[in-house]
Amino acid sequence: MILFIRKIPASSKLSDLIEFVEPAIKGGLFRRAGAIINVRILALRDVRLRTVEFHGLVTIEPDAVALKAIKKLKGRRFKGKFVIVRQYFQRDWHNDLRQPHQARAGLQERERRVADRRRGKDLEFIEDISDYFSSSGDFVRRGL
């Protein structure tokens, strides 16, 4: 399962994300320990507001440990800033409710929303800044 850590500080490193998540996935006496499989930092530009947001993606196995980690990390501070931690969902046309499906096409539903609340049109993917680290073992930025 992939954890989505929203709006992390711009100075965050991969090692900082690992240190933030590791205590939440430790095993106990009767609990199974989890493992961090992958860590990425994404940079997104909001075209409308002209701001850049940084988000962390942490892949944890098994899923049961990841769900417990989400509960433990909610409401915690990451580098002095409150962050939102939730499960990351990858959208495709099968599970995207914004797309008209044939099953829903027969229903005469009236759209009650005045505007779309999602910012998908306004967000622009800049880059996966995880590549600015020299390797998985060495967390030194190359040149951002």
Secondary structure, DSSP 8 states (H G I E B T S, - for coil): -EEEEES--TT--HHHHHHHHGGGG---SSS---EEEEEEEEEEEETTTTEEEEEEEEEEESHHHHHHHHHHHTT-EETTEE-EEEE-----TTT-TTS--HHHHTS------SS----TTTEEEEEEGGGGBS-SS---B---
